[in-house]
Amino acid sequence: MLISKKDLDPFSKLISTLTEKADDIIALNEALDSLSLEELERSKAYFSGTGKRTSFQQLRTIIIGSYTAGMMIFFLTMFQEYFFVAVIAVLFLLICFIELARPVFTLPVKPNLALAYARGKYDRIVGLIDVILIERYTEIRKNKY
């Protein structure tokens, strides 16, 4: 999404206003109703950017750790008679179990919670913008035909 320098300051004010009003649905709805189609499209493009939830990071760690731990269990049972391979497999298995247990015992850090909360607000704004855009485009189609 490209914005000219002339439009950058009003757009940043618009984004900050919408973010402040995101907790109150009625105020947010009134603010979004007053915007033009172009401003709604720009706001939607800005707020629906690529954001990831914090739970994905923990899920990724669990999936990678369980896959690696499964491989280590396989190697441990397959090469039990070789002491060196068995010791390395047991060490890897211990490290994998520690990595699997770490997300369970550690609390999410405060910045990640703030990002997830902001992402939820952005999703709410995008949902309302979608509803308003559908209504406006429906009105335009009705008036056109």
Beta strands, then each sheet from edge to edge (+ up, - down):
end
